[in-house]
Amino acid sequence: MNLEHFLVEVNIADKILQDPRLSKQLFIAFRQDNTIPFNTIARLGPRPTDKDIAQAWAELIDNALTNTNYGNLARLGKFEGWLTRQYVSGLADFEKIKGEAIDAIGSWVGLKNQSALHPTHQDFNKFNIDQLISLTRLPQYRDVINKIKNAARIKELKKKKNEVVLINDDRFYVVVPLNYGSCYIFNNEIGIGATFCTGSSSGEYFFNQIYSPKGPIISVLDKKNPNDVTGKWQIHAASGQIKNATQGPGSDPETFGLLFPGLMFQIVYALQEHSRELVEKSKAITPDGYNIESAIDDLRKVFPQAFTSPTDQSQLR
């Protein structure tokens, strides 16, 4: 960590410790947050002090703001306090901070630098975390944000993208991503910008450490509706999640089943067809590779409402 980063870290840690109420709120939120990286928890030990927590939090926030697709946001020195307030208020866990919130901050900074922000959106501090995320998803900003995003990063990740294609027909593109590059490209390249943490600017951590080792992620693109919130979905039965592009209302198996009758049956069939390839390629993620039979059972048990059949049975493979 360079001197600039260290000074930012010490500054926010000191500010927290100077406010006993904020320090206590951070201690409680931190200890209850199961998305904090394990190595951070391990370093703290069983009886961390308020100072230990404040310094650990400052380091996490500094690292999250430093390594983004929008450059080093930590050097601006204006978001650490805001993120801390959002966190202790219970509006976000660390996963949401490191994923969706950092992406939203980067988008807001980019829009401001491009003089593209509406006058009512200029004051960053008047927004809470969900309002900021919603603001940066407004259609009026979509084209500008897409241009701001790091095109070189997408190009580089394409070279390393690793996934197994389950379905690629006139209607759907469905894959099992096997690395972060696949998730990032799915989030950002085509259609609506998705907010899945596995494809965010900090998504490599979430893909490698939190989700993919537990079971296959399934990414679903509706080619006929790519720019709508329901045009992208991410499914992860191991964590009980089936989410649309913005992870908001309608992110549930029943909605998925109503929108796409028969698709979940096709996904299961495709998982079976590609089981050998999935097992071999996923050994880079987990030693024995994915247990496809278990993954299919999880899909059926966790998302039974998603298994709806079309009227025309010929649509089912």
C-alpha positions as CSV (number, residue, x, y, z in Angstrom):
1,M,0.0,0.0,0.0
2,N,1.5,3.4,-1.0
3,L,1.7,6.5,1.2
4,E,-1.3,8.1,-0.4
5,H,-3.5,5.1,0.3
6,F,-2.1,4.7,3.9
7,L,-3.0,8.3,4.7
8,V,-6.6,7.9,3.4
9,E,-6.9,4.7,5.5
10,V,-5.6,6.3,8.7
11,N,-7.9,9.3,8.1
12,I,-11.1,7.4,7.9
13,A,-10.1,5.0,10.7
14,D,-9.3,8.1,12.9
15,K,-12.6,9.7,12.0
16,I,-14.5,6.6,13.0
17,L,-12.7,6.3,16.3
18,Q,-13.3,10.0,17.1
19,D,-17.0,9.3,17.1
20,P,-17.9,6.7,19.8
21,R,-21.4,6.1,18.4
22,L,-20.1,5.5,14.9
23,S,-17.3,3.3,16.2
24,K,-19.8,1.1,18.1
25,Q,-22.2,0.9,15.1
26,L,-19.3,-0.2,12.9
27,F,-18.2,-2.8,15.4
28,I,-21.8,-4.3,15.5
29,A,-22.3,-4.2,11.7
30,F,-18.8,-5.7,11.0
31,R,-19.2,-8.6,13.4
32,Q,-22.7,-9.4,11.9
33,D,-21.6,-9.3,8.3
34,N,-20.9,-12.7,6.9
35,T,-19.6,-11.3,3.6
36,I,-16.4,-9.9,5.2
37,P,-13.4,-11.8,3.7
38,F,-12.3,-14.7,5.8
39,N,-8.7,-13.6,5.9
40,T,-9.7,-10.3,7.4
41,I,-11.7,-12.0,10.1
42,A,-8.9,-14.4,10.8
43,R,-6.3,-11.6,11.2
44,L,-8.6,-9.8,13.8
45,G,-8.7,-12.8,16.1
46,P,-11.5,-13.6,18.5
47,R,-11.5,-10.4,20.5
48,P,-10.9,-7.4,18.2
49,T,-11.0,-3.9,19.6
50,D,-12.9,-0.9,18.2
51,K,-9.6,0.3,16.8
52,D,-8.9,-3.1,15.2
53,I,-12.3,-3.1,13.5
54,A,-11.9,0.6,12.3
55,Q,-8.5,-0.1,10.8
56,A,-9.7,-3.3,9.1
57,W,-12.7,-1.5,7.7
58,A,-10.5,1.3,6.4
59,E,-8.2,-1.1,4.6
60,L,-11.1,-2.9,3.0
61,I,-12.7,0.3,1.8
62,D,-9.4,1.7,0.5
63,N,-8.7,-1.5,-1.4
64,A,-12.2,-1.6,-2.9
65,L,-12.0,2.1,-4.0
66,T,-8.5,1.7,-5.4
67,N,-9.0,-1.2,-7.7
68,T,-11.9,-0.4,-10.0
69,N,-12.7,-0.2,-13.7
70,Y,-13.0,3.6,-13.2
71,G,-9.5,4.1,-11.9
72,N,-8.4,4.8,-8.3
73,L,-11.4,6.3,-6.6
74,A,-9.7,6.3,-3.2
75,R,-7.4,9.2,-4.3
76,L,-10.4,11.5,-4.4
77,G,-10.8,11.0,-0.6
78,K,-14.6,11.7,-0.6
79,F,-16.4,8.4,-0.5
80,E,-14.9,6.5,2.5
81,G,-17.2,8.3,5.0
82,W,-20.3,8.0,2.9
83,L,-19.7,4.3,2.4
84,T,-19.2,3.9,6.1
85,R,-22.5,5.6,6.9
86,Q,-24.3,3.5,4.5
87,Y,-22.8,0.4,6.0
88,V,-23.5,1.1,9.7
89,S,-27.1,2.2,8.8
90,G,-27.7,-1.3,7.6
91,L,-28.3,-0.3,4.0
92,A,-25.6,-2.6,2.6
93,D,-23.3,-5.4,3.6
94,F,-19.7,-5.5,2.4
95,E,-20.6,-7.5,-0.7
96,K,-23.0,-4.8,-1.8
97,I,-20.4,-2.1,-0.9
98,K,-17.6,-3.8,-2.9
99,G,-19.8,-4.7,-5.8
100,E,-22.8,-2.5,-6.7
101,A,-21.9,0.5,-4.6
102,I,-18.3,0.9,-6.0
103,D,-19.7,0.5,-9.6
104,A,-22.3,3.2,-8.9
105,I,-19.7,5.6,-7.4
106,G,-17.5,5.1,-10.4
107,S,-20.4,5.7,-12.8
108,W,-21.3,8.9,-10.9
109,V,-17.8,10.2,-11.0
110,G,-17.5,9.5,-14.7
111,L,-20.8,11.2,-15.4
112,K,-19.7,14.2,-13.4
113,N,-16.3,14.4,-15.2
114,Q,-18.2,14.3,-18.5
115,S,-20.5,17.1,-17.3
116,A,-23.4,14.7,-18.0
117,L,-25.1,14.9,-14.6
118,H,-28.5,16.6,-14.3
119,P,-28.3,19.5,-11.9
120,T,-30.5,17.6,-9.3
121,H,-28.0,14.8,-9.3
122,Q,-24.8,16.8,-8.6
123,D,-24.9,16.5,-4.8
124,F,-23.5,13.1,-4.1
125,N,-24.2,13.2,-0.4
126,K,-28.0,13.5,-0.7
127,F,-28.3,10.0,-2.0
128,N,-28.3,6.7,-0.1
129,I,-26.7,3.7,-1.6
130,D,-29.9,2.3,-3.3
131,Q,-30.8,5.8,-4.7
132,L,-27.3,6.2,-6.2
133,I,-27.4,2.7,-7.8
134,S,-30.9,3.5,-9.3
135,L,-29.6,6.9,-10.5
136,T,-26.7,5.4,-12.4
137,R,-29.1,2.9,-14.0
138,L,-31.4,5.7,-15.5
139,P,-31.8,5.3,-19.3
140,Q,-30.6,8.9,-19.8
141,Y,-27.2,7.9,-18.5
142,R,-26.8,4.5,-20.0
143,D,-25.0,5.4,-23.2
144,V,-22.6,7.7,-21.4
145,I,-21.8,5.2,-18.7
146,N,-21.2,2.4,-21.3
147,K,-18.7,4.7,-23.1
148,I,-17.0,5.5,-19.8
149,K,-16.6,1.9,-18.9
150,N,-13.1,0.5,-19.6
151,A,-13.4,-0.9,-23.1
152,A,-9.8,-2.1,-22.9
153,R,-10.7,-4.2,-19.9
154,I,-13.5,-5.9,-21.7
155,K,-11.2,-6.5,-24.6
156,E,-8.6,-8.1,-22.4
157,L,-11.1,-10.2,-20.4
158,K,-12.5,-11.5,-23.7
159,K,-9.2,-13.2,-24.4
160,K,-9.4,-15.0,-21.1
161,K,-13.2,-15.6,-21.0
162,N,-14.0,-19.2,-19.9
163,E,-17.5,-20.6,-20.0
164,V,-19.5,-23.6,-21.1
165,V,-22.4,-22.7,-23.5
166,L,-25.5,-24.5,-22.5
167,I,-28.0,-22.9,-25.0
168,N,-27.4,-20.6,-27.9
169,D,-30.4,-20.3,-30.1
170,D,-32.6,-17.6,-31.6
171,R,-34.0,-16.7,-28.2
172,F,-31.5,-17.5,-25.5
173,Y,-27.9,-17.4,-24.7
174,V,-27.3,-19.5,-21.5
175,V,-23.8,-20.3,-20.1
176,V,-22.1,-21.5,-17.0
177,P,-19.2,-19.0,-16.4
178,L,-16.0,-20.6,-15.3
179,N,-14.1,-17.4,-14.6
180,Y,-14.6,-13.8,-13.6
181,G,-14.1,-12.6,-17.2
182,S,-17.2,-14.4,-18.4
183,C,-19.3,-12.8,-15.6
184,Y,-17.9,-9.3,-16.3
185,I,-18.6,-9.5,-20.0
186,F,-22.1,-10.8,-19.3
187,N,-22.8,-7.9,-17.0
188,N,-21.5,-5.1,-19.2
189,E,-21.1,-5.9,-22.9
190,I,-24.6,-6.5,-24.3
191,G,-27.9,-4.9,-23.4
192,I,-28.7,-3.6,-19.9
193,G,-25.9,-3.3,-17.5
194,A,-26.4,-5.9,-14.8
195,T,-25.6,-5.4,-11.2
196,F,-24.5,-9.0,-10.3
197,C,-21.6,-8.7,-7.9
198,T,-19.7,-11.6,-9.7
199,G,-19.5,-9.3,-12.8
200,S,-18.8,-6.0,-11.0
201,S,-15.5,-4.2,-11.0
202,S,-14.7,-6.1,-7.8
203,G,-16.3,-9.3,-9.0
204,E,-13.2,-11.5,-9.1
205,Y,-13.3,-11.9,-5.4
206,F,-17.0,-12.8,-5.3
207,F,-16.7,-15.3,-8.2
208,N,-13.6,-17.0,-6.9
209,Q,-14.2,-16.9,-3.1
210,I,-18.0,-16.8,-2.5
211,Y,-20.0,-18.3,-5.3
212,S,-18.4,-20.5,-7.9
213,P,-16.7,-23.0,-5.5
214,K,-20.2,-23.8,-4.1
215,G,-21.7,-24.8,-7.4
216,P,-22.3,-23.6,-11.0
217,I,-23.5,-20.1,-11.7
218,I,-25.9,-20.0,-14.7
219,S,-26.1,-16.8,-16.8
220,V,-29.2,-16.3,-18.9
221,L,-29.6,-13.7,-21.7
222,D,-32.9,-13.2,-23.4
223,K,-31.9,-12.1,-26.9
224,K,-35.3,-10.7,-27.7
225,N,-35.3,-8.4,-24.7
226,P,-31.7,-7.6,-23.8
227,N,-32.2,-4.0,-22.7
228,D,-34.9,-4.7,-20.2
229,V,-34.4,-5.6,-16.5
230,T,-35.8,-9.1,-17.3
231,G,-33.4,-9.6,-20.2
232,K,-30.6,-10.9,-18.0
233,W,-30.7,-13.4,-15.2
234,Q,-28.1,-15.0,-12.9
235,I,-29.0,-18.3,-11.2
236,H,-27.1,-19.9,-8.4
237,A,-29.0,-22.6,-6.7
238,A,-26.2,-23.2,-4.1
239,S,-26.9,-19.8,-2.6
240,G,-30.7,-19.8,-3.4
241,Q,-30.5,-16.9,-5.8
242,I,-32.3,-16.3,-9.1
243,K,-31.9,-12.6,-9.9
244,N,-32.9,-10.3,-12.8
245,A,-30.5,-7.7,-14.1
246,T,-31.0,-5.2,-11.3
247,Q,-31.8,-7.8,-8.6
248,G,-35.0,-5.8,-7.8
249,P,-38.7,-6.6,-7.9
250,G,-39.5,-9.7,-9.9
251,S,-36.2,-11.4,-9.0
252,D,-37.8,-14.7,-8.1
253,P,-38.3,-18.2,-9.6
254,E,-42.0,-17.7,-10.2
255,T,-41.4,-14.6,-12.4
256,F,-38.6,-16.5,-14.3
257,G,-41.0,-19.4,-14.9
258,L,-43.8,-17.2,-16.1
259,L,-41.5,-15.3,-18.5
260,F,-39.7,-18.3,-19.9
261,P,-41.9,-21.4,-19.9
262,G,-39.9,-24.5,-20.5
263,L,-36.5,-22.8,-20.3
264,M,-35.5,-24.3,-17.0
265,F,-36.2,-27.8,-18.4
266,Q,-33.9,-26.9,-21.3
267,I,-31.2,-25.7,-18.9
268,V,-31.4,-29.0,-17.0
269,Y,-31.2,-31.0,-20.2
270,A,-28.2,-29.0,-21.3
271,L,-26.4,-29.4,-18.0
272,Q,-26.8,-33.2,-18.5
273,E,-25.6,-33.0,-22.1
274,H,-22.5,-31.0,-21.1
275,S,-21.9,-32.7,-17.7
276,R,-18.5,-34.2,-18.7
277,E,-17.2,-30.9,-20.0
278,L,-18.5,-29.0,-17.0
279,V,-16.8,-31.4,-14.5
280,E,-13.5,-31.3,-16.3
281,K,-13.3,-27.5,-16.8
282,S,-14.6,-26.7,-13.3
283,K,-11.7,-28.6,-11.7
284,A,-9.9,-25.3,-11.9
285,I,-12.5,-24.0,-9.4
286,T,-13.0,-26.9,-7.1
287,P,-10.8,-30.0,-6.9
288,D,-13.3,-32.6,-8.0
289,G,-15.2,-30.4,-10.4
290,Y,-18.9,-29.7,-10.2
291,N,-21.3,-32.4,-9.2
292,I,-23.8,-31.9,-12.0
293,E,-26.4,-34.3,-10.7
294,S,-26.4,-32.5,-7.3
295,A,-26.6,-29.1,-9.1
296,I,-29.7,-30.2,-11.0
297,D,-31.3,-31.5,-7.8
298,D,-30.6,-28.1,-6.2
299,L,-32.3,-26.3,-9.1
300,R,-35.4,-28.5,-8.7
301,K,-35.5,-28.2,-5.0
302,V,-34.7,-24.5,-4.6
303,F,-36.6,-23.1,-7.6
304,P,-39.6,-25.4,-8.3
305,Q,-41.7,-22.5,-9.5
306,A,-39.3,-21.9,-12.3
307,F,-40.0,-25.3,-13.9
308,T,-43.1,-24.3,-16.0
309,S,-44.0,-26.0,-19.2
310,P,-45.0,-24.3,-22.5
311,T,-48.4,-25.2,-23.9
312,D,-46.6,-26.5,-27.0
313,Q,-44.7,-29.4,-25.6
314,S,-42.6,-29.6,-28.8
315,Q,-40.7,-26.6,-27.4
316,L,-39.2,-28.9,-24.7
317,R,-36.1,-30.8,-25.8
